[in-house]
Amino acid sequence: MIKFEVNGDYILLIQLLKATGLVQTGGEAQIAVIEGKVKYNNQIDYRKRLKVKKGDTVEYQSKKIVVI
């Protein structure tokens, strides 16, 4: 499990995937989201500009990110 501290109110989903090192580029993150490979709070989510906030969880490739 990866704990990620967000500065401010939120971080965009694509930026979160990049910041945690789960993807190398924004393009790779967008493809992962569009193809339904990312779960947001235990449900597949296709929104590229999703605002992830404190208390949310994101899963990608069997890795779980908890936003604190």
ABEGO torsion letter per residue (X at the ends): XBBBBBBEABBBAAAAAAAAGABABAAAAAAAAAAGABBBGGBBBABAABBBBBGBBBBBGGBBBBBX
